[in-house]
């Protein structure tokens, strides 16, 4: 704890003069970037369920092709912890703002390249190999984006409002989902299935390039975190943030990992896996599953905003605890509704499942940034969150395998969602014991 005391004092001093006006400007700039990040990242998620299993992985067995496609999706998130280490250390040494400019450019360019990548039919085995390589590099950049945006927003917000502002970058997830799934939904609506499979699926990927230019413009107008500036002035930046984090904050990494798991693993299960399951096992129209994803993501925005207010009032760790319990409780009913064959119930099932797991997701921003001292915060948040993302990224793959062994029944998926929910609830309950103490901030 002695390592944390001076840093906490510097941080408390740095944020005393901050106002909501300062926080609003930074929050909007961070949100634009994270929305683009998630748009790019979830494009791959939707494409893994609808396109890549056909265009890049050829197999007569639909489940085997889906496994290969979801494995490619998982490889991208497996690269995120490495990116978290690289860019987290960079953010703690040279600053949050500079690092975020690098990550957002990298994400946008890679997504555009995926949009022009030839298929298996055009270049053979090189197609899936290049797809995997692009996904890995994309995962590296994503590994530094979310954690950096979150750190920048939190360090520009008044202490008593951190929980409310910490959810703003998180809204980038449902916005990115709406844009990516909405893009695919419109493409499937306006184009035939043949045109969609052959070339129209590329349009949403190529649209990331003009969106990137907007994000760069907005990000370039942001100022550096006042907390980081004071750390620099006091000579308190960590020369070896990665080593320092693993040596002094390994317990915080584990708690942060568990607290983050449901927000990502549960979301991938309810969206990526369920889209595939609905289309390929239950024979639903792709448009129905995409519409369910869009409706769920829209509801998630309001849940996240509401959960941010609850976190500021009662503590974000409690939001994670009770949200995890609620998510576990609705897992089986939600999947029963999903398998009902009634379109309205299918959409409601996705909305219900995503809404409940969004409460713990909303709490992760304030909890993760509160677990680590300012001088290693970017690294700590990046390692914890991206390791959770790595585990979560393989959830669709694992659940697809379990469901296949259960004769395509939905119950293994429901049990997986309940299990992940309980893990997150427990970690949320114990998080305050490992957090940095700052006056005016509720854990």
C-alpha positions as CSV (number, residue, x, y, z in Angstrom):
1,X,0.0,0.0,0.0
2,X,3.0,2.4,0.5
3,X,3.5,2.4,-3.2
4,X,0.0,3.7,-3.7
5,X,-0.3,6.4,-1.1
6,X,1.8,9.2,-2.9
7,X,0.1,8.4,-6.2
8,X,-3.4,8.6,-4.6
9,X,-2.4,12.0,-3.1
10,X,-1.3,13.3,-6.5
11,X,-4.5,12.1,-8.1
12,X,-6.7,13.6,-5.5
13,X,-4.9,16.9,-6.0
14,X,-5.2,16.8,-9.8
15,X,-9.0,16.3,-9.9
16,X,-10.0,18.9,-7.3
17,X,-10.7,21.6,-9.9
18,X,-12.4,19.4,-12.5
19,X,-15.9,20.2,-13.6
20,X,-18.7,18.4,-15.4
21,X,-18.0,20.6,-18.4
22,X,-14.4,19.2,-18.6
23,X,-15.6,15.7,-18.2
24,X,-18.3,16.0,-20.8
25,X,-15.9,17.1,-23.6
26,X,-13.5,14.2,-22.9
27,X,-16.3,11.7,-22.5
28,X,-17.8,12.5,-25.9
29,X,-14.4,12.2,-27.6
30,X,-13.7,8.9,-25.9
31,X,-17.2,7.6,-26.8
32,X,-16.7,8.3,-30.5
33,X,-13.5,6.3,-30.5
34,X,-14.9,3.4,-28.6
35,X,-18.0,3.3,-30.8
36,X,-15.8,3.0,-33.8
37,X,-13.7,0.3,-32.0
38,X,-16.8,-1.7,-31.2
39,X,-18.3,-1.2,-34.6
40,X,-15.1,-2.6,-36.2
41,X,-14.8,-5.4,-33.7
42,X,-18.5,-6.5,-33.8
43,X,-18.5,-6.4,-37.5
44,X,-16.2,-9.3,-37.3
45,X,-18.5,-10.9,-34.7
46,X,-21.6,-10.7,-37.0
47,X,-19.6,-11.7,-40.0
48,X,-18.2,-14.7,-38.1
49,X,-21.8,-16.0,-37.7
50,X,-23.1,-15.0,-41.1
51,X,-20.3,-14.8,-43.7
52,X,-16.9,-16.1,-42.7
53,X,-18.1,-19.6,-42.1
54,X,-19.2,-19.7,-45.7
55,X,-16.6,-17.5,-47.6
56,X,-13.4,-18.4,-45.7
57,X,-14.0,-21.8,-44.2
58,X,-15.3,-24.5,-46.4
59,X,-16.7,-27.6,-44.8
60,X,-19.8,-29.7,-45.5
61,X,-20.5,-29.8,-41.8
62,X,-22.1,-26.5,-40.7
63,X,-21.1,-26.9,-37.1
64,X,-17.5,-27.5,-38.0
65,X,-17.4,-24.5,-40.3
66,X,-18.9,-22.4,-37.5
67,X,-16.3,-23.7,-35.0
68,X,-13.5,-22.6,-37.4
69,X,-15.1,-19.2,-37.9
70,X,-15.7,-18.6,-34.1
71,X,-12.1,-19.8,-33.5
72,X,-10.9,-16.9,-35.8
73,X,-13.1,-14.6,-33.8
74,X,-11.5,-16.0,-30.6
75,X,-8.0,-15.5,-31.9
76,X,-8.6,-11.8,-32.2
77,X,-9.6,-11.5,-28.5
78,X,-6.7,-13.8,-27.6
79,X,-4.4,-11.1,-28.9
80,X,-6.0,-8.4,-26.8
81,X,-4.0,-9.0,-23.6
82,X,-0.8,-8.7,-25.6
83,X,-2.1,-5.4,-27.0
84,X,-3.1,-4.4,-23.5
85,X,0.4,-4.9,-22.2
86,X,2.0,-3.0,-25.1
87,X,-0.4,-0.1,-25.2
88,X,-1.1,0.0,-21.5
89,X,2.6,0.4,-20.8
90,X,2.8,3.1,-23.5
91,X,-0.2,4.9,-22.0
92,X,1.4,4.9,-18.5
93,X,4.7,6.2,-19.9
94,X,4.0,8.6,-22.7
95,X,0.4,9.5,-22.0
96,X,-3.2,8.4,-22.5
97,X,-4.0,10.7,-25.4
98,X,-1.1,9.9,-27.7
99,X,-1.6,6.2,-27.2
100,X,-5.3,6.4,-28.0
101,X,-4.5,8.1,-31.3
102,X,-2.3,5.1,-32.3
103,X,-4.9,2.5,-31.3
104,X,-7.9,4.1,-33.1
105,X,-6.0,4.5,-36.4
106,X,-4.8,0.9,-36.2
107,X,-8.3,-0.5,-35.6
108,X,-9.8,1.5,-38.5
109,X,-7.2,0.6,-41.1
110,X,-7.3,-3.1,-40.3
111,X,-11.1,-3.2,-40.6
112,X,-10.9,-1.6,-44.0
113,X,-8.3,-4.2,-45.1
114,X,-10.7,-7.0,-44.0
115,X,-13.3,-5.4,-46.3
116,X,-11.1,-6.0,-49.3
117,X,-9.7,-9.4,-48.4
118,X,-10.2,-12.0,-51.2
119,X,-12.2,-15.1,-50.2
120,X,-11.2,-18.8,-50.1
121,X,-12.7,-19.3,-53.6
122,X,-10.4,-16.6,-55.0
123,X,-7.0,-17.3,-53.3
124,X,-7.5,-20.6,-51.5
125,X,-5.9,-21.3,-48.1
126,X,-4.2,-17.9,-48.0
127,X,-7.7,-16.3,-47.4
128,X,-8.3,-17.7,-44.0
129,X,-4.7,-17.3,-43.0
130,X,-4.7,-13.6,-43.9
131,X,-8.1,-13.2,-42.1
132,X,-6.6,-14.7,-39.0
133,X,-3.5,-12.4,-39.2
134,X,-5.6,-9.3,-39.7
135,X,-7.8,-10.3,-36.8
136,X,-4.8,-10.8,-34.5
137,X,-3.4,-7.3,-35.4
138,X,-6.9,-5.8,-34.9
139,X,-7.0,-7.5,-31.5
140,X,-3.7,-5.9,-30.5
141,X,-5.0,-2.4,-31.2
142,X,-8.3,-3.1,-29.5
143,X,-6.3,-4.2,-26.5
144,X,-5.2,-0.6,-25.8
145,X,-8.3,1.3,-26.9
146,X,-11.1,0.6,-24.4
147,X,-8.9,0.7,-21.4
148,X,-7.2,3.9,-22.5
149,X,-10.5,5.7,-23.3
150,X,-11.9,4.6,-19.9
151,X,-8.8,5.8,-18.1
152,X,-8.8,9.2,-19.8
153,X,-12.5,9.7,-19.1
154,X,-12.3,8.7,-15.4
155,X,-9.2,10.9,-14.8
156,X,-11.0,13.9,-16.3
157,X,-14.1,13.5,-14.1
158,X,-14.8,14.8,-10.5
159,X,-14.4,11.9,-8.0
160,X,-18.0,11.8,-6.9
161,X,-19.2,11.6,-10.6
162,X,-16.7,9.0,-11.8
163,X,-19.2,6.1,-11.8
164,X,-21.5,8.1,-14.0
165,X,-18.8,9.2,-16.5
166,X,-17.1,5.8,-16.5
167,X,-20.1,4.3,-18.3
168,X,-19.9,6.7,-21.2
169,X,-17.1,4.9,-23.1
170,X,-19.0,1.6,-22.4
171,X,-21.9,2.9,-24.4
172,X,-19.6,2.5,-27.4
173,X,-20.3,-1.2,-27.2
174,X,-24.1,-1.1,-27.9
175,X,-23.6,1.8,-30.3
176,X,-21.0,-0.3,-32.2
177,X,-23.3,-3.3,-32.1
178,X,-26.3,-1.3,-33.5
179,X,-24.1,0.1,-36.3
180,X,-22.5,-3.2,-37.2
181,X,-25.7,-5.4,-36.9
182,X,-27.8,-2.6,-38.4
183,X,-25.4,-2.4,-41.3
184,X,-25.7,-6.1,-41.9
185,X,-29.4,-6.0,-41.4
186,X,-29.8,-3.3,-44.1
187,X,-27.5,-5.2,-46.5
188,X,-29.6,-8.4,-46.1
189,X,-32.7,-6.3,-46.6
190,X,-31.7,-4.5,-49.8
191,X,-29.6,-7.2,-51.4
192,X,-30.3,-10.8,-52.3
193,X,-28.6,-13.6,-50.3
194,X,-26.4,-14.3,-53.3
195,X,-25.2,-10.7,-53.5
196,X,-24.7,-10.5,-49.8
197,X,-22.5,-13.6,-49.8
198,X,-20.5,-12.6,-52.8
199,X,-19.7,-8.9,-52.2
200,X,-22.3,-6.8,-50.3
201,X,-21.1,-8.0,-46.9
202,X,-18.0,-6.0,-47.5
203,X,-19.8,-2.6,-47.4
204,X,-20.0,-2.2,-43.6
205,X,-16.3,-3.0,-43.3
206,X,-15.3,-0.4,-45.9
207,X,-17.5,2.2,-44.2
208,X,-15.1,2.1,-41.2
209,X,-12.6,4.3,-43.1
210,X,-14.7,7.5,-43.3
211,X,-15.8,6.9,-39.7
212,X,-12.1,6.7,-38.8
213,X,-11.5,10.2,-40.2
214,X,-14.2,11.5,-37.9
215,X,-12.8,9.8,-34.9
216,X,-9.3,11.1,-35.6
217,X,-10.6,14.6,-35.8
218,X,-12.4,14.4,-32.5
219,X,-9.7,12.6,-30.7
220,X,-7.1,15.2,-31.9
221,X,-8.9,17.9,-30.0
222,X,-8.8,16.2,-26.6
223,X,-6.3,17.2,-23.9
224,X,-4.1,14.9,-21.8
225,X,-5.4,13.6,-18.5
226,X,-4.7,16.1,-15.7
227,X,-3.8,13.1,-13.4
228,X,-1.1,11.9,-15.9
229,X,0.2,15.5,-16.3
230,X,0.7,15.9,-12.5
231,X,2.3,12.4,-12.3
232,X,4.8,13.5,-15.0
233,X,5.4,16.8,-13.2
234,X,6.1,15.0,-9.9
235,X,8.3,12.4,-11.5
236,X,5.9,9.7,-10.4
237,X,5.3,7.9,-13.7
238,X,6.1,4.2,-13.6
239,X,9.3,3.4,-15.6
240,X,8.3,-0.3,-15.8
241,X,4.5,-0.3,-15.5
242,X,4.0,-3.9,-16.6
243,X,6.4,-5.3,-14.0
244,X,5.1,-3.0,-11.3
245,X,1.5,-4.0,-12.1
246,X,2.1,-7.8,-12.0
247,X,4.3,-7.5,-8.9
248,X,2.0,-5.3,-6.8
249,X,-1.5,-5.6,-8.3
250,X,-1.9,-9.3,-9.4
251,X,-4.8,-9.7,-7.1
252,X,-6.5,-6.7,-8.6
253,X,-6.0,-8.2,-12.0
254,X,-7.8,-11.3,-11.1
255,X,-10.7,-9.4,-9.4
256,X,-10.9,-7.1,-12.4
257,X,-10.9,-10.0,-14.8
258,X,-13.7,-11.7,-13.0
259,X,-15.7,-8.5,-12.7
260,X,-15.4,-7.9,-16.5
261,X,-16.2,-11.5,-17.6
262,X,-20.0,-11.3,-17.8
263,X,-20.1,-8.0,-19.7
264,X,-18.1,-9.5,-22.6
265,X,-18.4,-13.3,-22.3
266,X,-22.2,-13.1,-21.7
267,X,-22.6,-10.6,-24.5
268,X,-20.7,-12.7,-27.0
269,X,-22.8,-15.7,-26.0
270,X,-26.2,-13.9,-26.4
271,X,-25.2,-12.2,-29.6
272,X,-22.5,-14.1,-31.6
273,X,-23.5,-17.6,-30.5
274,X,-27.2,-17.0,-30.5
275,X,-27.2,-15.5,-34.0
276,X,-25.5,-18.6,-35.3
277,X,-27.7,-20.9,-33.2
278,X,-30.9,-19.2,-34.3
279,X,-30.0,-19.2,-38.0
280,X,-28.3,-22.6,-38.3
281,X,-30.0,-24.8,-35.7
282,X,-33.4,-23.2,-35.2
283,X,-33.8,-22.1,-38.9
284,X,-34.7,-18.5,-38.1
285,X,-34.1,-15.8,-40.7
286,X,-30.8,-14.0,-40.3
287,X,-32.8,-10.7,-40.3
288,X,-34.7,-11.8,-37.1
289,X,-31.5,-12.5,-35.2
290,X,-29.9,-9.3,-36.3
291,X,-33.1,-7.4,-35.3
292,X,-32.9,-9.1,-31.9
293,X,-29.3,-8.0,-31.6
294,X,-30.1,-4.4,-32.5
295,X,-33.1,-4.3,-30.0
296,X,-30.9,-5.7,-27.3
297,X,-28.1,-3.2,-27.9
298,X,-30.6,-0.3,-27.9
299,X,-31.9,-1.4,-24.6
300,X,-28.4,-1.8,-23.3
301,X,-27.7,1.9,-23.8
302,X,-30.4,2.9,-21.4
303,X,-29.5,0.2,-18.9
304,X,-25.8,1.3,-18.9
305,X,-26.8,5.0,-18.3
306,X,-29.1,4.0,-15.5
307,X,-26.6,1.7,-13.9
308,X,-24.0,4.5,-14.0
309,X,-26.3,6.6,-11.8
310,X,-26.9,3.7,-9.5
311,X,-23.1,3.2,-9.2
312,X,-22.6,6.8,-8.3
313,X,-25.2,6.5,-5.5
314,X,-24.6,3.0,-4.1
315,X,-21.2,1.9,-5.5
316,X,-20.4,0.2,-8.8
317,X,-19.3,-3.0,-7.1
318,X,-22.9,-3.5,-5.8
319,X,-24.2,-2.9,-9.3
320,X,-21.9,-5.7,-10.5
321,X,-23.0,-8.0,-7.7
322,X,-26.7,-7.7,-8.1
323,X,-26.5,-7.5,-11.9
324,X,-24.6,-10.8,-11.9
325,X,-27.2,-12.4,-9.7
326,X,-30.0,-11.2,-12.0
327,X,-28.3,-12.4,-15.1
328,X,-27.9,-15.9,-13.6
329,X,-31.6,-15.9,-12.7
330,X,-32.8,-15.1,-16.2
331,X,-30.4,-17.4,-18.1
332,X,-32.7,-20.4,-18.5
333,X,-36.0,-18.4,-19.1
334,X,-34.2,-16.4,-21.8
335,X,-33.0,-19.4,-23.7
336,X,-36.5,-21.1,-23.4
337,X,-37.9,-17.9,-25.1
338,X,-35.2,-18.0,-27.7
339,X,-36.1,-21.5,-28.7
340,X,-39.8,-20.9,-28.7
341,X,-40.0,-20.1,-32.4
342,X,-42.1,-17.0,-31.7
343,X,-40.4,-14.0,-33.2
344,X,-41.5,-11.6,-30.5
345,X,-40.3,-13.9,-27.8
346,X,-37.0,-14.4,-29.6
347,X,-36.3,-10.7,-29.7
348,X,-37.5,-10.3,-26.0
349,X,-35.1,-13.1,-25.0
350,X,-32.1,-11.3,-26.4
351,X,-33.2,-8.0,-24.9
352,X,-33.8,-9.6,-21.5
353,X,-30.5,-11.4,-21.4
354,X,-28.4,-8.4,-22.6
355,X,-30.2,-6.0,-20.3
356,X,-29.4,-7.9,-17.2
357,X,-25.8,-8.6,-18.0
358,X,-25.4,-4.9,-18.9
359,X,-25.7,-3.9,-15.3
360,X,-22.4,-5.6,-14.3
361,X,-20.8,-4.4,-17.6
362,X,-21.7,-0.8,-16.6
363,X,-20.1,-1.2,-13.2
364,X,-16.7,-2.4,-14.6
365,X,-15.6,1.1,-15.7
366,X,-15.5,2.5,-12.2
367,X,-14.5,-0.7,-10.5
368,X,-11.5,-1.5,-12.8
369,X,-10.1,2.0,-12.7
370,X,-10.5,2.1,-9.0
371,X,-8.5,-1.1,-8.5
372,X,-5.2,0.3,-9.8
373,X,-3.1,3.4,-8.8
374,X,-2.9,6.2,-11.3
375,X,0.7,5.5,-12.4
376,X,-0.1,2.0,-13.5
377,X,-3.9,2.4,-14.2
378,X,-3.8,2.1,-18.0
379,X,-1.7,-1.1,-17.8
380,X,-3.7,-2.6,-15.0
381,X,-7.1,-1.9,-16.6
382,X,-5.8,-3.1,-20.0
383,X,-4.4,-6.4,-18.6
384,X,-7.5,-7.2,-16.5
385,X,-10.1,-6.3,-19.1
386,X,-8.3,-7.8,-22.1
387,X,-7.5,-11.0,-20.3
388,X,-11.2,-11.3,-19.5
389,X,-11.9,-10.5,-23.2
390,X,-9.6,-13.3,-24.2
391,X,-11.5,-15.8,-22.1
392,X,-14.8,-14.3,-23.3
393,X,-13.9,-14.5,-26.9
394,X,-13.8,-18.2,-26.8
395,X,-17.2,-18.5,-25.2
396,X,-19.0,-18.8,-28.5
397,X,-16.6,-21.6,-29.6
398,X,-16.9,-23.5,-26.3
399,X,-20.7,-23.2,-26.2
400,X,-21.0,-24.3,-29.9
401,X,-19.0,-27.4,-29.0
402,X,-21.1,-28.1,-25.9
403,X,-24.3,-27.6,-27.7
404,X,-23.2,-29.9,-30.5
405,X,-22.5,-32.7,-28.0
406,X,-26.0,-32.1,-26.5
407,X,-27.8,-32.8,-29.8
408,X,-28.0,-29.1,-30.5
409,X,-30.0,-28.4,-27.3
410,X,-29.8,-24.9,-25.8
411,X,-29.4,-25.9,-22.1
412,X,-25.5,-25.9,-22.1
413,X,-25.6,-22.3,-23.4
414,X,-28.0,-21.3,-20.6
415,X,-25.8,-23.0,-17.9
416,X,-22.7,-21.3,-19.3
417,X,-24.4,-17.9,-19.0
418,X,-25.4,-18.6,-15.4
419,X,-21.9,-19.8,-14.5
420,X,-20.2,-16.7,-15.9
421,X,-22.8,-14.5,-14.1
422,X,-22.0,-16.0,-10.7
423,X,-18.3,-15.6,-11.2
424,X,-18.8,-11.9,-12.0
425,X,-21.1,-11.4,-9.1
426,X,-18.6,-12.8,-6.6
427,X,-15.7,-10.7,-8.0
428,X,-18.0,-7.6,-7.8
429,X,-18.7,-8.4,-4.1
430,X,-15.0,-8.5,-3.2
431,X,-13.7,-5.7,-5.4
432,X,-13.8,-2.9,-2.8
433,X,-11.3,-4.8,-0.6
434,X,-8.7,-4.4,-3.2
435,X,-9.4,-0.9,-4.5
436,X,-7.4,2.4,-4.1
437,X,-9.0,4.6,-1.5
438,X,-9.9,8.1,-2.7
439,X,-12.1,10.5,-0.7
440,X,-15.5,11.0,-2.3
441,X,-15.4,7.9,-4.5
442,X,-17.8,5.1,-3.8
443,X,-16.6,1.6,-4.7
